[in-house]
Every structure is written in structure tokens, then in C-alpha cells.
Amino acid sequence: MVWCDFIRLFFASTSVLIWITEWPTLPEGDVGDTVLILGKSLVDPSKYVVPFEIASVLLIVALIGSIAVALPSKESE
């Protein structure tokens, strides 16, 4: 029961922090500009290359893991 209280407290405090945070907004403009900016920031060496590569490695590991789980076991019965 103590873990349930900690989980409730965590989600409640996280919800409050998300609610009171003033999030920056993008200026009004063409959607194509934001997609272009996002694409450039993902491949820009000074910005998000490392998180992008980490995400790609995690996706590959998840894919290999799902294949391994789906394969039938080789145990003889």
C-alpha cells in the first residue's frame, strides 16, 4: 500500500508541475517551416544527433527482442 501512495503522490505532483508550467509556443506560421526546422534539428550535429541515435538503437533492440519472443522455443518435449 505504501507504493500506491508514492505512485499517487508522484503522478499528482507531476500533473501539478505540468499544469503550472508556462510552455513556450511557436510563432504563427506555415506548418512547412516547423517541419523543416524539426528535420534540420534532428540531423544537426550540434543539437539532437545523440538522442536520435539512442532512440534508433532502442527501437532496433525492441524489434530484435520482439522477434526473439515471437519465435518458438527449441526445447524438446
mmCIF file of the N, C-alpha and C atoms, coordinates in Angstrom:
data_MODEL
# 
_entry.id   MODEL 
# 
loop_
_atom_site.group_PDB 
_atom_site.id 
_atom_site.type_symbol 
_atom_site.label_atom_id 
_atom_site.label_alt_id 
_atom_site.label_comp_id 
_atom_site.label_asym_id 
_atom_site.label_entity_id 
_atom_site.label_seq_id 
_atom_site.pdbx_PDB_ins_code 
_atom_site.Cartn_x 
_atom_site.Cartn_y 
_atom_site.Cartn_z 
_atom_site.occupancy 
_atom_site.B_iso_or_equiv 
_atom_site.pdbx_formal_charge 
_atom_site.auth_seq_id 
_atom_site.auth_comp_id 
_atom_site.auth_asym_id 
_atom_site.auth_atom_id 
_atom_site.pdbx_PDB_model_num 
ATOM 1   N N  . MET A 1 1  ? 0.811  -1.190  0.000   1.00 0.00 ? 1  MET A N  1 
ATOM 2   C CA . MET A 1 1  ? 0.000  0.000   0.000   1.00 0.00 ? 1  MET A CA 1 
ATOM 3   C C  . MET A 1 1  ? 0.859  1.259   0.000   1.00 0.00 ? 1  MET A C  1 
ATOM 4   N N  . VAL A 1 2  ? 2.034  1.168   0.569   1.00 0.00 ? 2  VAL A N  1 
ATOM 5   C CA . VAL A 1 2  ? 2.909  2.340   0.603   1.00 0.00 ? 2  VAL A CA 1 
ATOM 6   C C  . VAL A 1 2  ? 3.322  2.726   -0.808  1.00 0.00 ? 2  VAL A C  1 
ATOM 7   N N  . TRP A 1 3  ? 3.568  1.714   -1.662  1.00 0.00 ? 3  TRP A N  1 
ATOM 8   C CA . TRP A 1 3  ? 3.967  2.010   -3.044  1.00 0.00 ? 3  TRP A CA 1 
ATOM 9   C C  . TRP A 1 3  ? 2.855  2.725   -3.788  1.00 0.00 ? 3  TRP A C  1 
ATOM 10  N N  . CYS A 1 4  ? 1.622  2.344   -3.514  1.00 0.00 ? 4  CYS A N  1 
ATOM 11  C CA . CYS A 1 4  ? 0.492  3.010   -4.170  1.00 0.00 ? 4  CYS A CA 1 
ATOM 12  C C  . CYS A 1 4  ? 0.446  4.485   -3.799  1.00 0.00 ? 4  CYS A C  1 
ATOM 13  N N  . ASP A 1 5  ? 0.726  4.780   -2.533  1.00 0.00 ? 5  ASP A N  1 
ATOM 14  C CA . ASP A 1 5  ? 0.740  6.177   -2.107  1.00 0.00 ? 5  ASP A CA 1 
ATOM 15  C C  . ASP A 1 5  ? 1.865  6.951   -2.779  1.00 0.00 ? 5  ASP A C  1 
ATOM 16  N N  . PHE A 1 6  ? 3.027  6.341   -2.912  1.00 0.00 ? 6  PHE A N  1 
ATOM 17  C CA . PHE A 1 6  ? 4.136  7.008   -3.593  1.00 0.00 ? 6  PHE A CA 1 
ATOM 18  C C  . PHE A 1 6  ? 3.814  7.253   -5.066  1.00 0.00 ? 6  PHE A C  1 
ATOM 19  N N  . ILE A 1 7  ? 3.184  6.281   -5.693  1.00 0.00 ? 7  ILE A N  1 
ATOM 20  C CA . ILE A 1 7  ? 2.824  6.436   -7.104  1.00 0.00 ? 7  ILE A CA 1 
ATOM 21  C C  . ILE A 1 7  ? 1.785  7.535   -7.263  1.00 0.00 ? 7  ILE A C  1 
ATOM 22  N N  . ARG A 1 8  ? 0.798  7.567   -6.382  1.00 0.00 ? 8  ARG A N  1 
ATOM 23  C CA . ARG A 1 8  ? -0.212 8.630   -6.435  1.00 0.00 ? 8  ARG A CA 1 
ATOM 24  C C  . ARG A 1 8  ? 0.420  9.996   -6.225  1.00 0.00 ? 8  ARG A C  1 
ATOM 25  N N  . LEU A 1 9  ? 1.312  10.088  -5.260  1.00 0.00 ? 9  LEU A N  1 
ATOM 26  C CA . LEU A 1 9  ? 1.991  11.353  -4.994  1.00 0.00 ? 9  LEU A CA 1 
ATOM 27  C C  . LEU A 1 9  ? 2.833  11.781  -6.187  1.00 0.00 ? 9  LEU A C  1 
ATOM 28  N N  . PHE A 1 10 ? 3.529  10.840  -6.799  1.00 0.00 ? 10 PHE A N  1 
ATOM 29  C CA . PHE A 1 10 ? 4.348  11.156  -7.970  1.00 0.00 ? 10 PHE A CA 1 
ATOM 30  C C  . PHE A 1 10 ? 3.493  11.689  -9.112  1.00 0.00 ? 10 PHE A C  1 
ATOM 31  N N  . PHE A 1 11 ? 2.411  10.983  -9.436  1.00 0.00 ? 11 PHE A N  1 
ATOM 32  C CA . PHE A 1 11 ? 1.563  11.423  -10.542 1.00 0.00 ? 11 PHE A CA 1 
ATOM 33  C C  . PHE A 1 11 ? 0.850  12.731  -10.222 1.00 0.00 ? 11 PHE A C  1 
ATOM 34  N N  . ALA A 1 12 ? 0.452  12.920  -8.979  1.00 0.00 ? 12 ALA A N  1 
ATOM 35  C CA . ALA A 1 12 ? -0.203 14.174  -8.609  1.00 0.00 ? 12 ALA A CA 1 
ATOM 36  C C  . ALA A 1 12 ? 0.764  15.345  -8.723  1.00 0.00 ? 12 ALA A C  1 
ATOM 37  N N  . SER A 1 13 ? 1.978  15.172  -8.201  1.00 0.00 ? 13 SER A N  1 
ATOM 38  C CA . SER A 1 13 ? 2.952  16.266  -8.280  1.00 0.00 ? 13 SER A CA 1 
ATOM 39  C C  . SER A 1 13 ? 3.386  16.520  -9.715  1.00 0.00 ? 13 SER A C  1 
ATOM 40  N N  . THR A 1 14 ? 3.533  15.465  -10.504 1.00 0.00 ? 14 THR A N  1 
ATOM 41  C CA . THR A 1 14 ? 3.881  15.647  -11.914 1.00 0.00 ? 14 THR A CA 1 
ATOM 42  C C  . THR A 1 14 ? 2.766  16.366  -12.654 1.00 0.00 ? 14 THR A C  1 
ATOM 43  N N  . SER A 1 15 ? 1.529  16.005  -12.371 1.00 0.00 ? 15 SER A N  1 
ATOM 44  C CA . SER A 1 15 ? 0.396  16.670  -13.016 1.00 0.00 ? 15 SER A CA 1 
ATOM 45  C C  . SER A 1 15 ? 0.346  18.147  -12.661 1.00 0.00 ? 15 SER A C  1 
ATOM 46  N N  . VAL A 1 16 ? 0.583  18.466  -11.400 1.00 0.00 ? 16 VAL A N  1 
ATOM 47  C CA . VAL A 1 16 ? 0.584  19.871  -10.982 1.00 0.00 ? 16 VAL A CA 1 
ATOM 48  C C  . VAL A 1 16 ? 1.717  20.629  -11.655 1.00 0.00 ? 16 VAL A C  1 
ATOM 49  N N  . LEU A 1 17 ? 2.898  20.035  -11.714 1.00 0.00 ? 17 LEU A N  1 
ATOM 50  C CA . LEU A 1 17 ? 4.021  20.712  -12.363 1.00 0.00 ? 17 LEU A CA 1 
ATOM 51  C C  . LEU A 1 17 ? 3.768  20.934  -13.847 1.00 0.00 ? 17 LEU A C  1 
ATOM 52  N N  . ILE A 1 18 ? 3.165  19.968  -14.506 1.00 0.00 ? 18 ILE A N  1 
ATOM 53  C CA . ILE A 1 18 ? 2.843  20.138  -15.925 1.00 0.00 ? 18 ILE A CA 1 
ATOM 54  C C  . ILE A 1 18 ? 1.789  21.224  -16.091 1.00 0.00 ? 18 ILE A C  1 
ATOM 55  N N  . TRP A 1 19 ? 0.829  21.267  -15.194 1.00 0.00 ? 19 TRP A N  1 
ATOM 56  C CA . TRP A 1 19 ? -0.260 22.223  -15.306 1.00 0.00 ? 19 TRP A CA 1 
ATOM 57  C C  . TRP A 1 19 ? 0.220  23.660  -15.095 1.00 0.00 ? 19 TRP A C  1 
ATOM 58  N N  . ILE A 1 20 ? 1.139  23.897  -14.138 1.00 0.00 ? 20 ILE A N  1 
ATOM 59  C CA . ILE A 1 20 ? 1.543  25.272  -13.826 1.00 0.00 ? 20 ILE A CA 1 
ATOM 60  C C  . ILE A 1 20 ? 2.716  25.763  -14.670 1.00 0.00 ? 20 ILE A C  1 
ATOM 61  N N  . THR A 1 21 ? 3.336  24.889  -15.438 1.00 0.00 ? 21 THR A N  1 
ATOM 62  C CA . THR A 1 21 ? 4.465  25.297  -16.267 1.00 0.00 ? 21 THR A CA 1 
ATOM 63  C C  . THR A 1 21 ? 3.970  26.110  -17.452 1.00 0.00 ? 21 THR A C  1 
ATOM 64  N N  . GLU A 1 22 ? 4.644  27.225  -17.714 1.00 0.00 ? 22 GLU A N  1 
ATOM 65  C CA . GLU A 1 22 ? 4.317  28.028  -18.885 1.00 0.00 ? 22 GLU A CA 1 
ATOM 66  C C  . GLU A 1 22 ? 5.171  27.528  -20.036 1.00 0.00 ? 22 GLU A C  1 
ATOM 67  N N  . TRP A 1 23 ? 4.541  26.832  -20.966 1.00 0.00 ? 23 TRP A N  1 
ATOM 68  C CA . TRP A 1 23 ? 5.240  26.224  -22.082 1.00 0.00 ? 23 TRP A CA 1 
ATOM 69  C C  . TRP A 1 23 ? 5.454  27.246  -23.186 1.00 0.00 ? 23 TRP A C  1 
ATOM 70  N N  . PRO A 1 24 ? 6.645  27.242  -23.789 1.00 0.00 ? 24 PRO A N  1 
ATOM 71  C CA . PRO A 1 24 ? 6.874  28.173  -24.900 1.00 0.00 ? 24 PRO A CA 1 
ATOM 72  C C  . PRO A 1 24 ? 6.047  27.758  -26.112 1.00 0.00 ? 24 PRO A C  1 
ATOM 73  N N  . THR A 1 25 ? 5.589  28.748  -26.820 1.00 0.00 ? 25 THR A N  1 
ATOM 74  C CA . THR A 1 25 ? 4.793  28.474  -28.009 1.00 0.00 ? 25 THR A CA 1 
ATOM 75  C C  . THR A 1 25 ? 5.548  28.930  -29.241 1.00 0.00 ? 25 THR A C  1 
ATOM 76  N N  . LEU A 1 26 ? 5.264  28.280  -30.343 1.00 0.00 ? 26 LEU A N  1 
ATOM 77  C CA . LEU A 1 26 ? 5.865  28.666  -31.610 1.00 0.00 ? 26 LEU A CA 1 
ATOM 78  C C  . LEU A 1 26 ? 5.075  29.815  -32.206 1.00 0.00 ? 26 LEU A C  1 
ATOM 79  N N  . PRO A 1 27 ? 5.747  30.691  -32.915 1.00 0.00 ? 27 PRO A N  1 
ATOM 80  C CA . PRO A 1 27 ? 5.012  31.767  -33.572 1.00 0.00 ? 27 PRO A CA 1 
ATOM 81  C C  . PRO A 1 27 ? 4.122  31.203  -34.677 1.00 0.00 ? 27 PRO A C  1 
ATOM 82  N N  . GLU A 1 28 ? 3.048  31.922  -34.940 1.00 0.00 ? 28 GLU A N  1 
ATOM 83  C CA . GLU A 1 28 ? 2.140  31.510  -36.010 1.00 0.00 ? 28 GLU A CA 1 
ATOM 84  C C  . GLU A 1 28 ? 2.894  31.530  -37.323 1.00 0.00 ? 28 GLU A C  1 
ATOM 85  N N  . GLY A 1 29 ? 2.721  30.514  -38.114 1.00 0.00 ? 29 GLY A N  1 
ATOM 86  C CA . GLY A 1 29 ? 3.417  30.478  -39.388 1.00 0.00 ? 29 GLY A CA 1 
ATOM 87  C C  . GLY A 1 29 ? 3.021  29.263  -40.193 1.00 0.00 ? 29 GLY A C  1 
ATOM 88  N N  . ASP A 1 30 ? 3.743  29.045  -41.241 1.00 0.00 ? 30 ASP A N  1 
ATOM 89  C CA . ASP A 1 30 ? 3.472  27.925  -42.124 1.00 0.00 ? 30 ASP A CA 1 
ATOM 90  C C  . ASP A 1 30 ? 3.935  26.629  -41.470 1.00 0.00 ? 30 ASP A C  1 
ATOM 91  N N  . VAL A 1 31 ? 3.138  25.586  -41.594 1.00 0.00 ? 31 VAL A N  1 
ATOM 92  C CA . VAL A 1 31 ? 3.482  24.295  -40.999 1.00 0.00 ? 31 VAL A CA 1 
ATOM 93  C C  . VAL A 1 31 ? 4.741  23.732  -41.639 1.00 0.00 ? 31 VAL A C  1 
ATOM 94  N N  . GLY A 1 32 ? 4.949  23.996  -42.902 1.00 0.00 ? 32 GLY A N  1 
ATOM 95  C CA . GLY A 1 32 ? 6.130  23.504  -43.589 1.00 0.00 ? 32 GLY A CA 1 
ATOM 96  C C  . GLY A 1 32 ? 7.416  24.013  -42.962 1.00 0.00 ? 32 GLY A C  1 
ATOM 97  N N  . ASP A 1 33 ? 7.376  25.240  -42.429 1.00 0.00 ? 33 ASP A N  1 
ATOM 98  C CA . ASP A 1 33 ? 8.564  25.784  -41.771 1.00 0.00 ? 33 ASP A CA 1 
ATOM 99  C C  . ASP A 1 33 ? 8.912  24.994  -40.519 1.00 0.00 ? 33 ASP A C  1 
ATOM 100 N N  . THR A 1 34 ? 7.915  24.625  -39.730 1.00 0.00 ? 34 THR A N  1 
ATOM 101 C CA . THR A 1 34 ? 8.204  23.898  -38.494 1.00 0.00 ? 34 THR A CA 1 
ATOM 102 C C  . THR A 1 34 ? 8.715  22.493  -38.785 1.00 0.00 ? 34 THR A C  1 
ATOM 103 N N  . VAL A 1 35 ? 8.189  21.866  -39.822 1.00 0.00 ? 35 VAL A N  1 
ATOM 104 C CA . VAL A 1 35 ? 8.669  20.534  -40.194 1.00 0.00 ? 35 VAL A CA 1 
ATOM 105 C C  . VAL A 1 35 ? 10.111 20.625  -40.677 1.00 0.00 ? 35 VAL A C  1 
ATOM 106 N N  . LEU A 1 36 ? 10.423 21.659  -41.433 1.00 0.00 ? 36 LEU A N  1 
ATOM 107 C CA . LEU A 1 36 ? 11.789 21.863  -41.915 1.00 0.00 ? 36 LEU A CA 1 
ATOM 108 C C  . LEU A 1 36 ? 12.744 22.104  -40.747 1.00 0.00 ? 36 LEU A C  1 
ATOM 109 N N  . ILE A 1 37 ? 12.325 22.916  -39.798 1.00 0.00 ? 37 ILE A N  1 
ATOM 110 C CA . ILE A 1 37 ? 13.159 23.194  -38.619 1.00 0.00 ? 37 ILE A CA 1 
ATOM 111 C C  . ILE A 1 37 ? 13.365 21.922  -37.802 1.00 0.00 ? 37 ILE A C  1 
ATOM 112 N N  . LEU A 1 38 ? 12.313 21.131  -37.621 1.00 0.00 ? 38 LEU A N  1 
ATOM 113 C CA . LEU A 1 38 ? 12.433 19.875  -36.876 1.00 0.00 ? 38 LEU A CA 1 
ATOM 114 C C  . LEU A 1 38 ? 13.380 18.914  -37.572 1.00 0.00 ? 38 LEU A C  1 
ATOM 115 N N  . GLY A 1 39 ? 13.252 18.791  -38.872 1.00 0.00 ? 39 GLY A N  1 
ATOM 116 C CA . GLY A 1 39 ? 14.145 17.906  -39.622 1.00 0.00 ? 39 GLY A CA 1 
ATOM 117 C C  . GLY A 1 39 ? 15.591 18.336  -39.533 1.00 0.00 ? 39 GLY A C  1 
ATOM 118 N N  . LYS A 1 40 ? 15.839 19.635  -39.639 1.00 0.00 ? 40 LYS A N  1 
ATOM 119 C CA . LYS A 1 40 ? 17.215 20.133  -39.537 1.00 0.00 ? 40 LYS A CA 1 
ATOM 120 C C  . LYS A 1 40 ? 17.769 19.940  -38.131 1.00 0.00 ? 40 LYS A C  1 
ATOM 121 N N  . SER A 1 41 ? 16.941 20.115  -37.113 1.00 0.00 ? 41 SER A N  1 
ATOM 122 C CA . SER A 1 41 ? 17.437 19.962  -35.746 1.00 0.00 ? 41 SER A CA 1 
ATOM 123 C C  . SER A 1 41 ? 17.744 18.506  -35.413 1.00 0.00 ? 41 SER A C  1 
ATOM 124 N N  . LEU A 1 42 ? 17.045 17.565  -36.056 1.00 0.00 ? 42 LEU A N  1 
ATOM 125 C CA . LEU A 1 42 ? 17.323 16.150  -35.796 1.00 0.00 ? 42 LEU A CA 1 
ATOM 126 C C  . LEU A 1 42 ? 18.653 15.705  -36.373 1.00 0.00 ? 42 LEU A C  1 
ATOM 127 N N  . VAL A 1 43 ? 19.081 16.296  -37.470 1.00 0.00 ? 43 VAL A N  1 
ATOM 128 C CA . VAL A 1 43 ? 20.331 15.873  -38.094 1.00 0.00 ? 43 VAL A CA 1 
ATOM 129 C C  . VAL A 1 43 ? 21.460 16.872  -37.901 1.00 0.00 ? 43 VAL A C  1 
ATOM 130 N N  . ASP A 1 44 ? 21.216 17.957  -37.174 1.00 0.00 ? 44 ASP A N  1 
ATOM 131 C CA . ASP A 1 44 ? 22.267 18.935  -36.910 1.00 0.00 ? 44 ASP A CA 1 
ATOM 132 C C  . ASP A 1 44 ? 23.236 18.357  -35.877 1.00 0.00 ? 44 ASP A C  1 
ATOM 133 N N  . PRO A 1 45 ? 24.534 18.310  -36.197 1.00 0.00 ? 45 PRO A N  1 
ATOM 134 C CA . PRO A 1 45 ? 25.498 17.691  -35.267 1.00 0.00 ? 45 PRO A CA 1 
ATOM 135 C C  . PRO A 1 45 ? 25.568 18.367  -33.904 1.00 0.00 ? 45 PRO A C  1 
ATOM 136 N N  . SER A 1 46 ? 25.169 19.620  -33.810 1.00 0.00 ? 46 SER A N  1 
ATOM 137 C CA . SER A 1 46 ? 25.290 20.318  -32.536 1.00 0.00 ? 46 SER A CA 1 
ATOM 138 C C  . SER A 1 46 ? 24.028 20.219  -31.683 1.00 0.00 ? 46 SER A C  1 
ATOM 139 N N  . LYS A 1 47 ? 22.999 19.517  -32.153 1.00 0.00 ? 47 LYS A N  1 
ATOM 140 C CA . LYS A 1 47 ? 21.744 19.517  -31.395 1.00 0.00 ? 47 LYS A CA 1 
ATOM 141 C C  . LYS A 1 47 ? 21.318 18.130  -30.943 1.00 0.00 ? 47 LYS A C  1 
ATOM 142 N N  . TYR A 1 48 ? 20.591 17.401  -31.771 1.00 0.00 ? 48 TYR A N  1 
ATOM 143 C CA . TYR A 1 48 ? 19.905 16.198  -31.308 1.00 0.00 ? 48 TYR A CA 1 
ATOM 144 C C  . TYR A 1 48 ? 20.395 14.913  -31.951 1.00 0.00 ? 48 TYR A C  1 
ATOM 145 N N  . VAL A 1 49 ? 21.633 14.849  -32.353 1.00 0.00 ? 49 VAL A N  1 
ATOM 146 C CA . VAL A 1 49 ? 22.116 13.636  -33.008 1.00 0.00 ? 49 VAL A CA 1 
ATOM 147 C C  . VAL A 1 49 ? 22.203 12.481  -32.011 1.00 0.00 ? 49 VAL A C  1 
ATOM 148 N N  . VAL A 1 50 ? 22.735 12.743  -30.839 1.00 0.00 ? 50 VAL A N  1 
ATOM 149 C CA . VAL A 1 50 ? 22.902 11.672  -29.851 1.00 0.00 ? 50 VAL A CA 1 
ATOM 150 C C  . VAL A 1 50 ? 21.545 11.117  -29.397 1.00 0.00 ? 50 VAL A C  1 
ATOM 151 N N  . PRO A 1 51 ? 20.565 11.949  -29.015 1.00 0.00 ? 51 PRO A N  1 
ATOM 152 C CA . PRO A 1 51 ? 19.264 11.371  -28.659 1.00 0.00 ? 51 PRO A CA 1 
ATOM 153 C C  . PRO A 1 51 ? 18.605 10.631  -29.818 1.00 0.00 ? 51 PRO A C  1 
ATOM 154 N N  . PHE A 1 52 ? 18.791 11.119  -31.035 1.00 0.00 ? 52 PHE A N  1 
ATOM 155 C CA . PHE A 1 52 ? 18.231 10.457  -32.209 1.00 0.00 ? 52 PHE A CA 1 
ATOM 156 C C  . PHE A 1 52 ? 18.862 9.079   -32.383 1.00 0.00 ? 52 PHE A C  1 
ATOM 157 N N  . GLU A 1 53 ? 20.165 8.981   -32.220 1.00 0.00 ? 53 GLU A N  1 
ATOM 158 C CA . GLU A 1 53 ? 20.850 7.690   -32.352 1.00 0.00 ? 53 GLU A CA 1 
ATOM 159 C C  . GLU A 1 53 ? 20.468 6.742   -31.220 1.00 0.00 ? 53 GLU A C  1 
ATOM 160 N N  . ILE A 1 54 ? 20.325 7.267   -30.010 1.00 0.00 ? 54 ILE A N  1 
ATOM 161 C CA . ILE A 1 54 ? 19.908 6.428   -28.883 1.00 0.00 ? 54 ILE A CA 1 
ATOM 162 C C  . ILE A 1 54 ? 18.510 5.874   -29.132 1.00 0.00 ? 54 ILE A C  1 
ATOM 163 N N  . ALA A 1 55 ? 17.616 6.721   -29.632 1.00 0.00 ? 55 ALA A N  1 
ATOM 164 C CA . ALA A 1 55 ? 16.259 6.262   -29.935 1.00 0.00 ? 55 ALA A CA 1 
ATOM 165 C C  . ALA A 1 55 ? 16.275 5.195   -31.021 1.00 0.00 ? 55 ALA A C  1 
ATOM 166 N N  . SER A 1 56 ? 17.128 5.363   -32.022 1.00 0.00 ? 56 SER A N  1 
ATOM 167 C CA . SER A 1 56 ? 17.176 4.365   -33.093 1.00 0.00 ? 56 SER A CA 1 
ATOM 168 C C  . SER A 1 56 ? 17.725 3.036   -32.580 1.00 0.00 ? 56 SER A C  1 
ATOM 169 N N  . VAL A 1 57 ? 18.725 3.081   -31.715 1.00 0.00 ? 57 VAL A N  1 
ATOM 170 C CA . VAL A 1 57 ? 19.271 1.841   -31.150 1.00 0.00 ? 57 VAL A CA 1 
ATOM 171 C C  . VAL A 1 57 ? 18.223 1.154   -30.270 1.00 0.00 ? 57 VAL A C  1 
ATOM 172 N N  . LEU A 1 58 ? 17.494 1.931   -29.471 1.00 0.00 ? 58 LEU A N  1 
ATOM 173 C CA . LEU A 1 58 ? 16.449 1.339   -28.634 1.00 0.00 ? 58 LEU A CA 1 
ATOM 174 C C  . LEU A 1 58 ? 15.350 0.695   -29.477 1.00 0.00 ? 58 LEU A C  1 
ATOM 175 N N  . LEU A 1 59 ? 14.993 1.329   -30.583 1.00 0.00 ? 59 LEU A N  1 
ATOM 176 C CA . LEU A 1 59 ? 13.978 0.739   -31.454 1.00 0.00 ? 59 LEU A CA 1 
ATOM 177 C C  . LEU A 1 59 ? 14.474 -0.556  -32.091 1.00 0.00 ? 59 LEU A C  1 
ATOM 178 N N  . ILE A 1 60 ? 15.740 -0.601  -32.470 1.00 0.00 ? 60 ILE A N  1 
ATOM 179 C CA . ILE A 1 60 ? 16.292 -1.828  -33.046 1.00 0.00 ? 60 ILE A CA 1 
ATOM 180 C C  . ILE A 1 60 ? 16.321 -2.940  -31.998 1.00 0.00 ? 60 ILE A C  1 
ATOM 181 N N  . VAL A 1 61 ? 16.714 -2.603  -30.775 1.00 0.00 ? 61 VAL A N  1 
ATOM 182 C CA . VAL A 1 61 ? 16.730 -3.598  -29.697 1.00 0.00 ? 61 VAL A CA 1 
ATOM 183 C C  . VAL A 1 61 ? 15.316 -4.108  -29.426 1.00 0.00 ? 61 VAL A C  1 
ATOM 184 N N  . ALA A 1 62 ? 14.338 -3.210  -29.426 1.00 0.00 ? 62 ALA A N  1 
ATOM 185 C CA . ALA A 1 62 ? 12.950 -3.632  -29.219 1.00 0.00 ? 62 ALA A CA 1 
ATOM 186 C C  . ALA A 1 62 ? 12.472 -4.535  -30.347 1.00 0.00 ? 62 ALA A C  1 
ATOM 187 N N  . LEU A 1 63 ? 12.866 -4.233  -31.573 1.00 0.00 ? 63 LEU A N  1 
ATOM 188 C CA . LEU A 1 63 ? 12.481 -5.063  -32.713 1.00 0.00 ? 63 LEU A CA 1 
ATOM 189 C C  . LEU A 1 63 ? 13.091 -6.456  -32.602 1.00 0.00 ? 63 LEU A C  1 
ATOM 190 N N  . ILE A 1 64 ? 14.377 -6.525  -32.271 1.00 0.00 ? 64 ILE A N  1 
ATOM 191 C CA . ILE A 1 64 ? 15.042 -7.819  -32.123 1.00 0.00 ? 64 ILE A CA 1 
ATOM 192 C C  . ILE A 1 64 ? 14.437 -8.599  -30.952 1.00 0.00 ? 64 ILE A C  1 
ATOM 193 N N  . GLY A 1 65 ? 14.135 -7.903  -29.857 1.00 0.00 ? 65 GLY A N  1 
ATOM 194 C CA . GLY A 1 65 ? 13.514 -8.561  -28.713 1.00 0.00 ? 65 GLY A CA 1 
ATOM 195 C C  . GLY A 1 65 ? 12.141 -9.110  -29.028 1.00 0.00 ? 65 GLY A C  1 
ATOM 196 N N  . SER A 1 66 ? 11.361 -8.359  -29.789 1.00 0.00 ? 66 SER A N  1 
ATOM 197 C CA . SER A 1 66 ? 10.028 -8.852  -30.146 1.00 0.00 ? 66 SER A CA 1 
ATOM 198 C C  . SER A 1 66 ? 10.112 -10.059 -31.072 1.00 0.00 ? 66 SER A C  1 
ATOM 199 N N  . ILE A 1 67 ? 11.103 -10.082 -31.952 1.00 0.00 ? 67 ILE A N  1 
ATOM 200 C CA . ILE A 1 67 ? 11.299 -11.252 -32.813 1.00 0.00 ? 67 ILE A CA 1 
ATOM 201 C C  . ILE A 1 67 ? 11.712 -12.460 -31.973 1.00 0.00 ? 67 ILE A C  1 
ATOM 202 N N  . ALA A 1 68 ? 12.607 -12.237 -31.005 1.00 0.00 ? 68 ALA A N  1 
ATOM 203 C CA . ALA A 1 68 ? 13.059 -13.338 -30.153 1.00 0.00 ? 68 ALA A CA 1 
ATOM 204 C C  . ALA A 1 68 ? 11.916 -13.897 -29.315 1.00 0.00 ? 68 ALA A C  1 
ATOM 205 N N  . VAL A 1 69 ? 11.026 -13.040 -28.854 1.00 0.00 ? 69 VAL A N  1 
ATOM 206 C CA . VAL A 1 69 ? 9.893  -13.507 -28.059 1.00 0.00 ? 69 VAL A CA 1 
ATOM 207 C C  . VAL A 1 69 ? 8.897  -14.262 -28.933 1.00 0.00 ? 69 VAL A C  1 
ATOM 208 N N  . ALA A 1 70 ? 8.745  -13.839 -30.173 1.00 0.00 ? 70 ALA A N  1 
ATOM 209 C CA . ALA A 1 70 ? 7.757  -14.458 -31.063 1.00 0.00 ? 70 ALA A CA 1 
ATOM 210 C C  . ALA A 1 70 ? 8.209  -15.806 -31.611 1.00 0.00 ? 70 ALA A C  1 
ATOM 211 N N  . LEU A 1 71 ? 9.501  -16.061 -31.649 1.00 0.00 ? 71 LEU A N  1 
ATOM 212 C CA . LEU A 1 71 ? 9.988  -17.332 -32.181 1.00 0.00 ? 71 LEU A CA 1 
ATOM 213 C C  . LEU A 1 71 ? 9.625  -18.476 -31.241 1.00 0.00 ? 71 LEU A C  1 
ATOM 214 N N  . PRO A 1 72 ? 9.314  -19.632 -31.790 1.00 0.00 ? 72 PRO A N  1 
ATOM 215 C CA . PRO A 1 72 ? 9.014  -20.776 -30.922 1.00 0.00 ? 72 PRO A CA 1 
ATOM 216 C C  . PRO A 1 72 ? 10.285 -21.242 -30.205 1.00 0.00 ? 72 PRO A C  1 
ATOM 217 N N  . SER A 1 73 ? 10.099 -21.756 -29.010 1.00 0.00 ? 73 SER A N  1 
ATOM 218 C CA . SER A 1 73 ? 11.256 -22.228 -28.252 1.00 0.00 ? 73 SER A CA 1 
ATOM 219 C C  . SER A 1 73 ? 11.771 -23.532 -28.844 1.00 0.00 ? 73 SER A C  1 
ATOM 220 N N  . LYS A 1 74 ? 13.051 -23.818 -28.624 1.00 0.00 ? 74 LYS A N  1 
ATOM 221 C CA . LYS A 1 74 ? 13.684 -25.011 -29.193 1.00 0.00 ? 74 LYS A CA 1 
ATOM 222 C C  . LYS A 1 74 ? 13.776 -26.150 -28.186 1.00 0.00 ? 74 LYS A C  1 
ATOM 223 N N  . GLU A 1 75 ? 12.985 -26.082 -27.133 1.00 0.00 ? 75 GLU A N  1 
ATOM 224 C CA . GLU A 1 75 ? 13.009 -27.139 -26.125 1.00 0.00 ? 75 GLU A CA 1 
ATOM 225 C C  . GLU A 1 75 ? 12.348 -28.395 -26.679 1.00 0.00 ? 75 GLU A C  1 
ATOM 226 N N  . SER A 1 76 ? 12.963 -29.525 -26.445 1.00 0.00 ? 76 SER A N  1 
ATOM 227 C CA . SER A 1 76 ? 12.359 -30.792 -26.880 1.00 0.00 ? 76 SER A CA 1 
ATOM 228 C C  . SER A 1 76 ? 11.407 -31.285 -25.794 1.00 0.00 ? 76 SER A C  1 
ATOM 229 N N  . GLU A 1 77 ? 10.267 -31.744 -26.216 1.00 0.00 ? 77 GLU A N  1 
ATOM 230 C CA . GLU A 1 77 ? 9.263  -32.171 -25.231 1.00 0.00 ? 77 GLU A CA 1 
ATOM 231 C C  . GLU A 1 77 ? 9.202  -33.665 -25.116 1.00 0.00 ? 77 GLU A C  1 
# 
